[in-house]
Amino acid sequence: MFQQVRQNRMFQDVIYQIEEAILDGRLRVGDRLPPERELKEMFKTSRGTLREALRVLEQKGLISIKTGVNGGSYVRAVTNHQISESLDLLIRYKKISLSDLAEFREGVEGLVAGIAAGRANRDDKERLQSLLYEAEKFLSEGMSAWDAFIRNDNALHMELARIAGNPVYESVLRTVHDNINRYYEQFLPRSEEVMKENYEDLRRIVDAVVSKKPEDARRQAQVHVRRFNRFMEKKGELK
């Protein structure tokens, strides 16, 4: 289940690996983590590092640590209340509905695109056009380039957030786009039609930003989010 952690970031790696095991379902609610002795051997780390990592996981509400005869570290049920302070976990656990996520993205990403259109300089425009060119290249390669195309889409959204120049928007949207693939993997249909329509959306957004049309950029970004959400909700209904 676990592997040796890297020497330069042992503490973070222990936390990350256990979190991922819980998120992926390899560890379920009520499961007991392997004994401390076994975890030390798996991670190849010290008792102190391991115990510190487990305390952090307990503070996050992901595990509970019990003492006594039946002692050990047990996976806890994660509730909205427990993870409401962590947008990262909220999205990774898919505790946000498709419609709520779309509503949030439509508002924020529309606003960000509009701001970016008003603030983009020459270098910013060139960077956006370069990302759009890459998207077109991936589109021409078809389904074999699906993953690269989606990564490019995320990069373009983050470039808009950077151009907008507000670190709050950039931070929040980075958390969203770093974790949204969990929704895509479950709900977004993989097809050339989706790639093509997504590319056309991105092209219209970039054109509006390059042309310095804030209202058009805002509207195009919102249309893009709504379109993606319709694709995902449709697939979700078929499950």
N, C-alpha and C positions, 0 to 999 in steps of 0.2 A: 504493500500500500504506500509506503514512504521510501524515500531514498536519501542517501548522504547529502547533507547540505553543504553549500559552498562556504569556505573558510571566512571569506570577507563579509558575509552577511548571514551568519548562522541563525541569529535570533529572528530576523524577518522571514527567512526561509522556512523555519519550523512553523511559524504562524501561518504562512501562505499555504504550505502543503496540507496542513490540517483543515484550514478553511476550505480549500478546494475539494478535499475528500468529503466534507459535509455538503458543500454546494452540489457536487456531482452525484450525491446519493450513495457513495461508497460507504459512508458512515451515516446511519439514520438515527432519528430521534430515539433515545433510550440505549443506543449502542455504547458499550464501554470501550474506550481507547485501549490499545495494548498497554500492559504494565510499564511503569517507568523504565525498568531495566531493558525491556525490549525496544522501547522508543529510543533510548540512548543509543542502542546498537544500530537501529535503522538509520537514525539521523547522523550517527557518528559525532555526537556532540556531548558537552558536559552536562552533569545533573543541574548545575546552576542555570545554564542557558535554557535547558528544557523546561525547568520549573517556572522561569520568568515568562517564557512563551505561553505556557499553559495558564498562567495567571492573567495574561492579557486576553486570551481567548475566553476566560471566565468573565472578565470585565465586559467583554463585548456581548455576553449572554449566549455564546455559542456552546459552551460546555459548563457543567457543574462539577466541582471537585469535592468528593466525599472522603471522609476518613473512617477508620474502623475496619472491621472484618470484611465488609462489602465495599470497602473504599476504592477509589479510582476516579478517573475522569470520564464523565458520561455526556453524550450529546444531548443538548436541550432543544425543546421545540422553540422555534424562532417566531416571534409575534411582531406585528407591525409596530407595537409600542416599543419593543426592545431595539428595533433597528431604525426607528424613525429619525435618529440623529445621524445616520450614515446613509447618504444617498447611494453610495457605492454598493453597499449590501442590499439596499432596498431594490435596486435594479437587478443585481446579480441573482437575488432570490426570486425575481419576477413577482414581487409583492405588489407591483403596480400594474393595473389592467392596461390593455392595449389602448383603450379609449382615453384613459387618464394620461398615459405617456404621450399620446398623440396631441392631446390638448395642451400639455405642458410644452412640448416641442414646437407646436404651431405658434404659440405665443412668443416664446423666447427666441426661437430661430428666425421667426419672421422679423422680430425687432432687431436682432443682431444683423441680419442681412441688410435691413434698411439703414442701420447705422454705418455698416461697412461701405455701402454705396456712397454715403456722404463723406467718408474719410479716406477712401482708398487712394493711394498715391500711385505713381507710375510703376514702381517696383511691385507693389501689391497686385496691381492689375496683371502684370506679366506673370507673377506666380500663379494667380488664378487661371490664367489662360494656359499655362503649362500643365496644371493639374487637369484641366478640361481636355487638353490634347492627350494626356495619358489615359483618361477615361475613354476617349474615342478609340484609342489603340486597343485597350482591353476589350471594348465592345466588339471590335472587328475580329478578335480572336475567339469570340463565342464563349460557350459554357466552360471551356477549359480555363478561362481567365476570371471566372466568377468571383473567387475569393479576393483576387487582386483588385477587381473592379469595386467590390464593397469596401476594401481598405482605402481605395482612392476616394470613394464617396465620403467616407469619414474624414479623410485628410482635408478635403475641400471644405467641409463644414467647419472644421477646426481652423482653417485658414481664414474663413469669414469672421470667426470669433476673435482671432488674433488681430485682424484688421480693425475690428470694432474698437479695440483698445481698452476694453473694460475687463480687468482681471477677474471680476466676479462672474461675468458671463462665460469667460474662457474656462474658468475652473469648473463651473457647473456642467458646461457642455462637454468638457473633457471626460468628466465622470460618466456622463450619459453615453458618449460614443465609445469609451473604453469598455463598456459593459453591454451595450445594446445588441451585440451579436448573439447573445443568449436568446433574445426574442427573435432575431432573424433566423437562427437555426431551427427554431420550433415553428415559426409562423410564416416566414417569408418564402413564397414559392420560388424555386430556382428555375428561371426560364429566360430565354433571350428576349421575350416580350418585356419582362420586368427590367432587364438591363437597358433595353432601348428606351423605354419610357422614362426610366430614371436618368439616363444620359440627357434626354431632351429637357427634363426639368433642370438639371444642372447647367446646361447650356443657356437656358433662359435666365437663370439666376445670375450667372457670370456676366451675361450680356447686359443685364440691368445694372450690375455693380460697375462694370467698366464704363457704361454710358452715364454713370452718376445719376441714376433714377431711383432714389430711396423707396418711394412708394411702390414702384413696380418690383423692386427687389424683395421687399417685404411680402408682397402678394404672391410672387412666384415661389418663395421659400415656403409659404403656408400651403400653397397648392401641392408642392412636392411632399410635404409631411402628410397631408391628407391622402394623397395617392398611395404612398407607401402603407399607410394604415389600412386603407381599403383592401390592398393586396393581402395583408396579414390577417385581417378580420375574416376575409372570405375563406382563407385556408383554415383558420381556426374553426369556422362553422362546419367545415367538412370533416373535422376530426371526430 
